[in-house]
Amino acid sequence: MSSLEGIEKQTDDQNHLETPVLDQAWVDQTTLKTSNQLDFLLSEYKKQKDEGVK
């Protein structure tokens, strides 16, 4: 366990890790896709719910 604790205490500079860059185009594209899919699924759910009541 002591070796794991030592690794956790190291800073990012010591591990030579860089902060990832935010890809705003990917975020926008993914958000649009998921929003469209959510709208479709919600409308499909409502349709199925309405048809099931009959």
N, C-alpha and C positions, 0 to 999 in steps of 0.2 A: 504493500500500500504506500509506503514512503516514496517509492519511485514514481507512482502516479501523482502523488501530491506535488512532487517537484516539477513534473511536467505541467500540471495545471497552473502553477505559480509563474511560469514563464510568460513574458509579455509577447505580444504579436511581433514586436520588433526583433526579438530574439529568434522567433520562428520564421522570420522572413516572409510573413504573410501580408498581402496587400488587401486593402479594402476593395470589395467588388464594386464595379461601376453599375449604377442603376440604368437599365435599358428601358427608357420610358416608352419607346415604340412597342416593345414586347408587352409591357404592362398594359398599354392602351389596347393593343390587339387582343390580348387574352381577356381583358375585361369586357370588351365588346362581344367576343365569342360567347363567353359565359353568360352575359346578360341576355343575349339572344336565345341561348339554350334554356335559360331559366324561364324566359317568357313563354317559349314553346311548351315546356313541361307544365307550367302553371295552367296554360290554356287547355292542354290535353287532360290534365287532372280535373279541371272544372267540367269539361265536356263529359268525361267518364262518370263523374259524380252526378251530373244532371241526368245522364242516360240510365244510371243505376237506380235512380229514385222511381222511375216509371214502372 
